[in-house]
């Protein structure tokens, strides 16, 4: 299995486009050439020979790239090499030099190699009189960046040449490093000779104390490099990230948390990790807990094979959370040789969030790789990136001994825990067996097993798909609305905690078309299979006087069962509970009347048009027909495995109109818009339809299809369980004292 270890920087064409403002030529004061034509003309005109010289043009800017050589940057090593090579080949700079930055007891050292054997002084990097820019490539995680010498080095560089920090971590993780910047306006009056020429105005109006030097902070993507080039060329930036480096740097940076927090308590580590990590990183950490030994190639292999949605940022989150530590020293020239292990107690707690088949998947993928004895860099580019130069695959030999020991530990752990099959899977498996076939020609029959319930309670829910059917009819696509039908009904059912048993549907049409009914039925059957219930009955009826031949309508009723003592709802919700958001796939089945009236009906958008903002080649109509997500299995998994108190199915009325239905009168739910960004389809509807935010939130789910209210101390396990269902859920708010209302605060990031 081949996989690329790092996301490549922009390819040469895109990089040259980003750096275009720096592509200038200036006279070189150090080099001259004989101007033969001018010399010959002078000899002919004046009769004497005197050599005439002319200056040679050179590229305007030299570049120095300083790469942090600390251990936390090991996962970014190939990415840094790619960036350095791409900058050198861009033909934008006269010279591109590279230095590695090492920490030592005597202070920071600069070398020309990763091992730090060939040392250079600070003066060596700024002794040239040509115009020069400096890029410091670092994640700001190492302990060195929280010390006074780090601030001294940054100030030294910034006072001698325009210096910027290139941060490989995604922007959402920057506040967790020692190099946490502010956002604001960065002004310059012409090309800056050094960072003293930059004027920074923070957006929050809180200027840092003292007389700091401001270093702009940029990411690796093309848009960041474009902003950096514009700034060096003399253009101000209306919105930029800037790091204030003062003379008291050590004290200011010590408040930030890096990898080494000094805390070895497993519960404290995991609590802190959960509070800031993404759901995908939580899922990846749990998968890594089923593997040993852990090296960078092994970690990349597990990520690609078992959590493909993750990438380098999520791997960095695991390291940043302090969950791993070195168990063998690394050769600084070969970081792939280092071995890592989880801190005491962390592996066991993460492993216990895995299902049996998930743990087995990790073991199988590693054992298969051992047979080939190769862990190679990936060929597939990261999203939003372009392929970089090819990287030769290098075999990394693994011993089978540790893998076999880990497999034995896995089996013992699973056996010790009993490894119970999730109750939702047991329910789904039994449902089909409880259906009675061939007993009645008029009704579906289902044998209700009440032996596992002390006080069984039946729950029922009825719903339809609504005007989303008009989009399906217009496009002639009928196999997805059946899934929507099941989702609308079954997810209402599980909101009370009831496990769905069976569903009965009704199809009414102006004219009975067997092919169309078959497509609808296939979608309903698929939805029932995923929800873990039986499609017990179905009826069709023709209504020629009420519906046109091409029109049809759908409805369904689902029945579920729950023990009376485990019913979920407002009676369980209490102050301090956490509010967890489960992502939607789009509009689901609500708000289509508004879409049809404002957008399609007025001709502003055609169903067959490609909308660039959606970022795909799907038509607007295909995007609208995306089936609703069915949350039944995930919700019931939480019911059996976590301390969940209530669910709110987010349909018509949005988050405020549905979450309020599970709140008692003495509490409020505070939902923070800053914790997520709605899918592009909602921005298209808002912009094209000129719809106010209040109406959008009272009509659409805005990217949240289900909300779970759980105990505050069970958030970790909840997010991990949901990640096992491929749901990137997140903490969206909390329950506070109030009057039974929903308060939505903050603004979405757009």
C-alpha positions in Angstrom: 0.0 0.0 0.0 1.6 3.3 -1.1 0.8 6.5 0.5 2.3 10.0 0.6 3.6 11.0 4.0 3.2 14.7 3.6 1.0 17.1 1.7 3.0 18.7 -1.1 3.2 22.5 -1.4 1.7 24.2 -4.5 3.2 22.9 -7.8 5.7 25.1 -9.7 3.2 26.8 -12.0 0.9 27.7 -9.0 3.9 28.7 -6.9 5.2 31.0 -9.7 1.8 32.6 -10.0 1.6 33.2 -6.2 5.1 34.8 -6.2 4.6 36.9 -9.3 4.8 40.2 -7.4 8.4 39.3 -6.5 9.5 38.6 -10.1 11.5 41.8 -10.6 14.9 42.6 -12.0 17.3 45.3 -10.6 20.8 46.4 -11.6 23.5 44.4 -9.8 26.0 46.8 -8.2 28.6 44.1 -7.9 28.7 42.9 -11.5 29.5 44.8 -14.7 30.0 43.8 -18.3 31.8 45.4 -21.2 29.3 47.2 -23.4 30.8 46.3 -26.7 28.4 48.3 -28.9 28.7 51.5 -26.9 32.5 51.1 -26.8 32.7 50.7 -30.6 30.4 53.6 -31.2 32.6 55.9 -29.1 35.8 54.7 -30.9 34.1 55.6 -34.3 32.8 59.0 -33.1 35.7 60.3 -31.1 38.7 58.4 -32.4 39.9 57.0 -29.1 39.2 53.7 -27.3 37.9 53.7 -23.8 36.0 50.7 -22.5 32.4 51.5 -21.5 30.8 49.2 -18.8 27.2 48.5 -18.0 25.7 46.9 -14.9 24.2 43.5 -15.1 20.6 42.9 -14.0 19.8 40.4 -11.3 16.7 39.2 -9.7 15.5 41.5 -7.0 15.3 39.2 -4.0 17.4 36.6 -2.3 15.6 34.1 -0.1 16.6 32.3 3.0 14.5 29.3 4.3 15.1 28.4 7.9 13.6 25.0 8.8 13.0 24.0 12.4 14.8 20.8 13.1 13.1 19.9 16.3 11.4 16.5 16.8 7.9 17.9 16.3 8.7 18.8 12.7 9.7 15.3 11.8 6.3 14.6 10.2 6.7 17.8 8.1 10.2 17.0 6.9 9.3 15.9 3.4 6.9 18.8 3.0 9.7 21.3 4.0 12.0 19.7 1.5 9.4 19.9 -1.3 8.8 23.6 -0.5 12.5 24.4 -0.5 13.0 22.6 -3.9 9.9 24.3 -5.4 11.1 27.8 -4.3 14.5 27.1 -5.8 13.0 26.1 -9.1 10.6 28.9 -9.3 13.1 31.3 -10.9 11.7 34.1 -8.8 14.7 34.5 -6.5 18.4 35.2 -7.3 19.6 32.8 -4.6 17.7 30.4 -2.3 19.6 29.3 0.7 18.5 26.8 3.3 19.4 26.4 7.0 18.3 24.1 9.8 17.5 25.5 13.2 18.7 23.4 16.2 18.2 24.0 19.9 21.2 23.4 22.1 22.2 24.1 25.7 24.3 27.1 24.4 21.4 28.5 22.4 20.0 28.1 18.9 22.3 26.9 16.2 22.0 27.1 12.4 23.3 24.4 10.2 23.3 23.5 6.5 22.3 19.9 7.2 19.5 18.2 9.3 22.0 16.5 11.5 23.5 19.8 12.6 27.2 18.9 11.8 28.0 22.0 9.7 27.3 25.1 11.8 26.7 28.6 10.6 26.5 31.8 12.7 23.7 34.3 12.7 25.8 36.8 10.9 26.3 34.3 8.1 22.6 34.5 7.1 22.4 38.3 6.9 25.8 39.4 5.7 24.8 39.8 2.1 24.0 43.4 1.1 21.4 42.3 -1.5 17.7 42.6 -0.6 16.7 39.5 1.2 13.6 37.8 2.7 13.6 35.2 5.3 11.0 32.4 5.8 11.1 30.4 9.1 9.3 27.1 8.6 8.1 25.8 12.0 5.1 24.4 13.8 6.0 26.4 16.9 5.4 23.3 19.1 8.9 22.5 20.4 9.9 23.7 23.9 12.5 25.9 22.4 9.9 28.3 21.1 8.7 29.1 24.6 12.2 30.3 25.7 13.8 33.7 25.6 16.5 32.7 23.1 13.8 31.9 20.6 12.4 35.4 20.9 15.9 36.9 20.6 16.5 34.9 17.4 13.3 36.0 15.8 13.9 39.6 16.7 17.4 39.4 15.3 16.2 38.1 12.0 13.2 40.5 11.8 15.4 43.5 12.4 17.7 42.7 9.5 15.4 41.4 6.8 11.6 41.0 6.2 11.0 37.8 8.1 7.8 35.7 8.1 6.8 32.4 9.8 5.4 29.6 7.6 3.2 27.4 9.8 2.5 23.9 8.4 -0.3 23.2 11.0 -3.8 24.2 10.0 -4.9 27.6 11.3 -7.3 26.2 13.8 -4.3 24.7 15.7 -2.2 27.8 15.8 -3.5 29.0 19.1 -2.2 25.8 20.7 1.4 26.5 19.8 3.9 28.9 21.2 3.6 31.0 18.0 0.0 32.0 18.4 -0.7 35.1 16.3 -3.2 37.9 16.3 -5.5 38.7 13.4 -5.6 42.2 12.0 -4.4 44.6 9.4 -0.7 44.6 8.4 0.4 47.8 6.7 3.6 48.8 4.9 4.6 51.8 2.8 6.6 50.2 0.0 8.8 47.0 0.1 9.9 46.6 3.8 13.6 46.5 4.5 12.8 44.7 7.7 9.9 44.0 10.0 10.2 47.3 11.7 8.7 48.8 8.6 5.4 46.8 9.2 2.5 48.4 11.1 0.1 46.0 12.7 -3.4 46.9 13.8 -5.2 44.0 15.6 -8.9 43.4 14.8 -9.8 43.2 18.5 -8.2 46.6 19.2 -5.9 45.1 21.9 -2.4 46.0 20.9 0.4 44.0 22.6 2.4 45.9 25.3 5.9 47.3 24.8 7.7 47.7 21.5 7.3 44.3 19.8 8.5 43.3 16.3 5.7 41.9 14.2 6.3 38.8 12.2 3.5 37.8 9.8 2.4 34.1 10.0 1.4 32.3 6.8 0.2 28.7 6.0 1.5 26.5 3.2 -1.4 26.9 0.8 -1.1 29.0 -2.3 -3.4 31.8 -1.0 -1.0 32.3 2.0 2.1 32.5 -0.2 0.3 35.0 -2.5 -0.3 37.2 0.5 3.3 36.9 1.6 4.5 37.9 -1.8 2.2 40.9 -1.9 3.5 42.1 1.5 7.2 41.8 0.5 6.4 43.7 -2.7 5.0 46.6 -0.7 1.2 45.9 -0.5 -0.7 46.1 2.8 -2.8 43.2 3.9 -6.3 44.0 5.2 -6.4 40.7 7.1 -3.3 38.9 8.2 -2.0 36.9 11.1 0.9 38.5 13.0 3.1 37.3 15.8 4.3 40.0 18.3 7.8 39.3 19.5 8.8 41.4 22.4 11.8 41.6 24.6 9.9 39.5 27.2 9.2 36.7 24.8 9.9 33.8 27.2 7.2 34.8 29.7 4.6 35.5 27.0 5.1 32.3 25.2 5.1 30.1 28.3 1.4 30.3 28.6 0.9 28.4 25.3 0.7 24.6 25.3 2.9 22.5 23.1 3.6 18.8 23.0 5.3 18.5 26.3 2.8 19.7 28.9 4.5 17.8 31.8 1.2 16.1 32.6 1.4 12.2 32.5 -2.1 11.4 33.9 -4.0 9.5 31.2 -7.4 11.0 32.1 -6.1 14.6 32.1 -4.2 14.0 28.8 -7.3 12.6 27.1 -9.6 15.3 28.5 -7.3 18.0 27.2 -6.9 16.2 23.8 -10.7 15.9 23.4 -11.3 19.5 24.3 -9.3 20.7 21.3 -8.9 17.8 18.8 -11.0 17.3 15.8 -13.3 14.2 15.7 -11.2 12.7 12.9 -8.1 13.1 15.1 -9.9 11.3 17.9 -10.8 8.5 15.6 -7.2 8.2 14.3 -5.8 8.2 17.9 -8.1 5.3 18.8 -6.9 3.3 15.7 -3.3 3.9 16.6 -4.0 2.5 20.0 -4.4 -0.9 18.3 -0.9 -0.8 16.7 2.6 -1.3 17.9 5.4 -0.4 17.3 4.6 3.1 16.2 6.9 4.8 13.7 6.1 7.6 11.3 5.7 5.2 8.3 3.5 2.9 10.4 1.3 5.9 11.6 0.9 7.1 8.0 0.1 3.6 6.9 -2.7 3.2 9.5 -4.1 6.6 8.7 -4.3 5.9 5.0 -5.7 2.3 5.4 -8.2 2.8 8.2 -8.9 6.6 8.5 -8.5 8.0 5.0 -10.4 11.1 5.9 -7.5 12.1 8.2 -4.2 13.6 7.0 -1.1 15.2 8.3 -3.0 17.8 10.4 -4.8 15.1 12.3 -1.5 13.2 12.9 0.0 16.4 14.1 -3.0 16.8 16.5 -2.2 13.4 18.1 1.4 14.5 18.7 0.3 18.0 19.8 -2.0 16.4 22.4 1.0 14.8 24.1 -0.4 11.3 23.8 2.8 9.9 22.4 6.4 9.9 23.5 9.7 8.6 22.2 10.8 5.1 23.3 13.9 5.0 21.1 16.1 7.9 20.1 15.8 9.2 16.6 18.5 9.6 14.1 18.1 13.3 13.2 19.0 12.6 9.6 16.3 9.9 9.5 13.3 10.7 11.6 11.4 7.6 10.3 13.6 5.5 12.5 12.2 6.8 15.8 9.7 4.7 17.7 6.8 6.1 19.7 4.4 4.7 22.3 1.4 6.0 24.1 1.9 7.4 27.6 0.8 5.0 30.4 -2.9 4.4 30.5 -3.7 6.3 27.3 -3.6 3.3 25.0 -6.0 1.3 27.1 -8.6 4.1 27.3 -8.4 4.8 23.6 -8.6 1.2 22.6 -11.7 0.7 24.6 -13.6 3.1 22.3 -13.0 0.8 19.4 -15.3 -1.9 18.1 -14.1 -5.5 17.6 -13.9 -5.2 13.8 -12.1 -1.8 14.0 -9.3 -3.2 16.2 -9.0 -6.2 13.9 -8.8 -4.0 10.9 -5.7 -2.3 12.2 -4.0 -5.6 13.0 -4.8 -7.0 9.6 -3.5 -4.0 7.7 -0.2 -4.1 9.6 0.3 -7.8 9.2 -0.4 -7.5 5.5 2.2 -4.8 5.2 4.7 -6.9 7.0 4.3 -9.6 4.3 5.4 -7.0 1.7 7.8 -5.4 4.2 7.3 -2.0 2.7 5.8 1.3 3.9 6.2 3.8 1.1 5.3 7.5 0.6 1.9 8.0 -0.9 1.1 8.8 -4.5 -2.2 10.4 -3.9 -2.2 14.2 -3.4 -3.8 15.8 -0.4 -7.0 17.7 -0.9 -6.6 21.3 -2.1 -3.0 20.5 -3.1 -1.3 19.6 -6.3 1.2 16.7 -6.7 4.8 17.5 -5.9 8.0 15.9 -7.1 8.0 12.0 -7.0 9.4 10.5 -3.8 11.1 7.2 -4.1 9.7 4.4 -2.0 12.0 3.2 0.7 11.2 -0.1 2.5 11.0 0.0 6.2 11.5 -3.3 7.8 9.3 -4.3 10.7 9.8 -7.1 13.1 6.9 -9.6 13.4 7.6 -10.0 17.1 6.1 -6.8 18.4 3.2 -7.1 16.0 2.4 -10.6 17.3 2.7 -9.3 20.9 0.3 -6.5 20.0 -2.1 -8.9 18.4 -2.1 -11.0 21.5 -2.7 -7.9 23.7 -5.6 -7.0 21.5 -7.2 -10.4 21.8 -6.8 -10.4 25.6 -8.2 -6.9 25.8 -11.2 -7.7 23.8 -11.8 -10.9 25.7 -11.4 -9.1 29.0 -13.9 -6.5 28.1 -16.3 -9.1 26.8 -16.3 -7.2 23.5 -20.1 -7.0 23.4 -21.6 -6.6 19.9 -23.3 -3.1 19.8 -27.0 -3.5 20.8 -28.1 -1.7 17.6 -26.4 -4.4 15.5 -28.1 -7.1 17.5 -31.5 -5.4 17.1 -31.0 -5.1 13.3 -30.0 -8.7 13.0 -33.1 -9.9 14.9 -35.6 -7.7 13.2 -35.8 -9.6 10.0 -36.1 -12.9 11.9 -39.1 -11.6 13.8 -41.1 -10.8 10.7 -43.8 -13.4 10.0 -44.1 -14.3 6.4 -47.1 -15.7 4.6 -49.6 -15.5 7.5 -51.8 -12.6 6.2 -52.6 -11.2 2.9 -53.7 -7.8 4.3 -51.3 -6.8 7.0 -47.6 -7.2 7.9 -47.0 -9.3 11.0 -44.1 -8.9 13.4 -43.4 -11.0 16.5 -42.4 -8.6 19.4 -39.8 -10.0 21.7 -40.4 -8.5 25.1 -38.0 -10.7 27.1 -35.2 -8.1 27.2 -37.5 -5.3 28.4 -38.7 -4.8 31.9 -41.4 -2.4 30.8 -41.5 -2.3 27.0 -43.0 0.8 25.4 -43.9 1.1 21.7 -43.1 4.3 19.9 -44.5 5.5 16.5 -43.5 8.2 14.1 -45.1 9.2 10.8 -43.7 11.6 8.2 -43.1 12.2 4.5 -40.6 13.8 2.1 -42.5 17.0 1.1 -41.7 19.1 -1.8 -38.3 17.6 -2.4 -40.3 15.1 -4.5 -40.8 17.9 -7.0 -37.0 18.1 -7.6 -36.9 14.3 -8.0 -39.8 14.4 -10.5 -38.1 17.2 -12.5 -34.9 15.3 -12.7 -36.4 11.9 -13.2 -34.5 10.5 -10.2 -36.6 8.5 -7.8 -34.2 6.1 -6.0 -33.0 8.6 -3.4 -36.2 10.0 -2.0 -37.0 6.6 -0.4 -33.9 7.0 1.7 -35.1 10.5 2.7 -38.5 9.0 3.7 -36.9 6.4 6.0 -34.6 9.1 7.5 -37.4 11.5 8.3 -39.4 8.8 10.1 -36.8 6.6 11.8 -34.7 9.5 13.1 -37.8 11.0 14.7 -38.3 7.6 16.3 -34.8 7.2 17.7 -34.9 10.7 19.2 -36.8 9.2 22.1 -34.3 6.4 22.3 -36.5 3.8 20.7 -35.0 1.1 18.5 -36.8 0.9 15.2 -38.6 -2.4 14.5 -40.4 -2.0 11.3 -41.7 0.5 8.8 -44.8 0.7 6.6 -44.9 3.0 3.6 -47.5 4.5 1.3 -47.0 5.7 -2.3 -49.8 7.7 -3.9 -49.5 8.7 -7.6 -51.6 10.2 -10.4 -50.7 7.2 -12.6 -49.2 3.9 -11.5 -45.8 3.5 -13.3 -44.2 0.2 -12.2 -40.6 1.3 -13.0 -41.0 4.5 -10.9 -42.5 2.6 -8.0 -39.7 0.1 -8.1 -37.1 2.8 -7.9 -38.8 4.4 -4.9 -39.2 1.0 -3.2 -35.5 0.3 -3.7 -34.6 3.5 -1.9 -37.0 2.7 1.0 -35.6 -0.9 1.3 -32.0 0.4 1.4 -32.9 3.0 4.0 -34.6 0.4 6.2 -31.5 -1.9 5.9 -29.2 0.9 7.1 -31.6 1.9 9.9 -31.7 -1.6 11.1 -35.5 -2.2 10.7 -37.8 -4.2 8.5 -39.9 -2.8 5.7 -43.0 -4.6 6.9 -45.6 -3.3 4.6 -46.1 -1.1 1.5 -49.2 0.2 -0.3 -49.7 2.0 -3.6 -52.7 3.9 -4.7 -53.7 5.8 -7.9 -55.4 9.2 -7.5 -56.0 10.3 -11.1 -58.4 13.1 -10.2 -56.1 14.6 -7.5 -52.6 14.1 -8.9 -51.2 14.6 -12.4 -49.8 11.5 -14.1 -46.2 12.4 -13.2 -46.9 13.4 -9.6 -46.6 11.2 -6.5 -46.4 11.6 -2.8 -44.8 9.4 -0.1 -45.5 8.8 3.6 -44.5 6.2 6.1 -45.0 5.1 9.7 -42.3 3.4 11.8 -42.7 1.5 15.0 -40.0 1.1 17.6 -39.6 -0.2 21.1 -37.8 1.1 24.2 -37.8 0.2 27.9 -39.8 2.8 29.8 -36.8 3.4 32.2 -34.5 4.5 29.3 -36.7 6.9 27.4 -34.8 10.0 26.5 -36.2 13.5 26.6 -36.3 16.8 28.5 -36.8 15.1 31.8 -33.1 14.0 31.6 -31.5 17.2 30.5 -29.7 19.2 33.2 -27.4 22.2 33.6 -23.9 21.5 32.6 -24.7 18.9 29.9 -22.8 19.1 26.6 -24.5 19.7 23.2 -23.0 17.6 20.4 -23.7 18.3 16.8 -23.9 15.5 14.2 -23.3 16.7 10.6 -26.0 16.7 7.9 -25.4 15.8 4.3 -27.1 19.0 3.1 -30.7 20.2 3.2 -32.1 16.7 4.0 -35.8 17.1 3.3 -36.7 20.5 4.6 -36.9 24.0 3.0 -37.5 22.9 -0.6 -40.6 25.0 -1.1 -38.5 28.1 -0.4 -35.7 26.8 -2.7 -38.2 26.1 -5.6 -40.0 29.5 -5.2 -37.0 31.8 -4.8 -34.3 30.1 -6.9 -35.8 27.6 -9.4 -39.2 29.3 -9.8 -37.6 32.7 -10.6 -35.0 31.3 -12.9 -32.1 32.5 -10.8 -30.7 28.9 -10.8 -31.5 26.0 -13.1 -31.5 22.5 -11.8 -29.1 21.4 -14.5 -26.6 24.3 -13.9 -23.1 23.8 -12.4 -22.6 26.1 -9.4 -18.9 26.9 -8.8 -19.5 27.6 -5.2 -20.5 24.0 -4.6 -17.0 22.9 -5.5 -18.0 19.9 -7.6 -19.1 18.9 -11.0 -22.6 18.0 -9.7 -25.5 20.0 -10.9 -27.5 22.2 -8.6 -30.4 19.7 -8.9 -28.1 16.7 -8.0 -26.9 18.6 -4.9 -30.5 19.3 -3.8 -31.3 15.5 -4.2 -28.5 14.4 -1.8 -30.2 11.9 0.5 -30.7 12.7 4.2 -28.3 11.0 6.6 -29.9 8.2 8.7 -28.6 8.5 12.3 -30.4 5.5 13.8 -27.4 3.2 14.3 -25.2 6.0 15.6 -27.8 7.3 18.1 -28.7 3.9 19.5 -25.0 3.2 19.8 -24.8 6.3 22.0 -27.8 5.2 24.0 -26.2 1.8 24.9 -22.6 3.0 25.3 -22.7 6.6 26.6 -24.6 8.8 29.1 -26.8 10.5 26.6 -29.8 12.4 27.9 -31.7 13.6 24.7 -31.6 13.7 21.0 -33.1 16.4 18.8 -33.8 15.6 15.1 -33.1 18.8 13.2 -35.7 19.2 10.5 -38.1 22.1 9.6 -37.5 24.9 12.1 -33.7 24.4 12.2 -31.6 24.0 15.3 -33.5 26.6 17.4 -36.9 25.1 16.5 -36.1 21.5 17.3 -33.6 21.6 20.1 -36.1 23.6 22.2 -38.4 20.6 22.1 -36.0 18.6 24.5 -35.3 21.5 26.9 -37.0 21.7 30.3 -38.3 25.1 31.5 -35.3 25.9 33.8 -32.5 25.6 31.3 -31.3 27.1 28.0 -29.1 25.6 25.3 -26.3 27.9 24.1 -25.2 27.0 20.5 -22.0 28.6 19.2 -22.0 29.2 15.4 -18.2 29.6 15.6 -17.8 25.9 16.0 -18.7 24.9 12.5 -19.2 26.2 8.9 -22.3 25.2 7.0 -21.9 23.5 3.7 -21.6 25.6 0.5 -25.2 24.8 -0.5 -26.5 26.9 2.3 -24.4 29.9 1.3 -25.7 29.5 -2.3 -29.3 29.6 -1.2 -28.7 32.5 1.2 -26.8 34.6 -1.4 -28.9 33.8 -4.5 -32.2 34.1 -2.7 -31.2 37.1 -0.6 -32.5 35.3 2.5 -31.9 36.8 6.0 -29.9 34.7 8.4 -32.8 34.4 10.8 -35.0 32.9 8.1 -32.2 30.6 7.0 -31.8 29.2 10.6 -35.5 28.8 11.1 -35.9 26.9 7.9 -32.8 24.8 7.3 -30.6 22.6 9.4 -27.5 24.7 8.4 -25.2 21.6 8.5 -26.5 19.9 11.7 -28.8 16.9 11.2 -29.0 15.6 14.7 -28.1 17.0 18.2 -27.2 14.9 21.1 -27.3 16.2 24.7 -24.8 14.2 26.8 -23.3 14.3 30.2 -20.3 16.8 30.3 -17.9 14.1 31.5 -18.8 11.7 28.6 -18.0 14.0 25.7 -14.8 12.1 24.9 -16.5 8.7 24.5 -19.4 10.2 22.6 -17.2 11.8 19.9 -15.2 8.6 19.6 -18.3 6.4 19.2 -19.6 8.8 16.6 -16.3 8.8 14.7 -16.7 5.1 14.5 -19.8 5.7 12.5 -17.9 8.1 10.1 -19.6 11.1 11.8 -17.3 14.0 12.3 -19.3 15.3 15.2 -18.3 18.2 17.4 -19.0 20.0 20.6 -21.4 22.8 19.6 -22.6 24.2 22.9 -23.8 23.5 26.4 -26.8 23.5 28.7 -27.0 26.5 31.1 -29.6 27.9 33.5 -32.4 29.6 31.7 -36.1 29.6 30.7 -36.3 26.7 28.2 -35.0 28.5 25.1 -32.2 28.1 22.6 -29.6 30.9 22.3 -27.5 30.8 19.1 -24.4 33.0 19.5 -21.4 34.0 17.5 -21.0 34.0 13.7 -20.1 31.3 11.2 -16.7 31.5 9.6 -17.2 32.3 6.0 
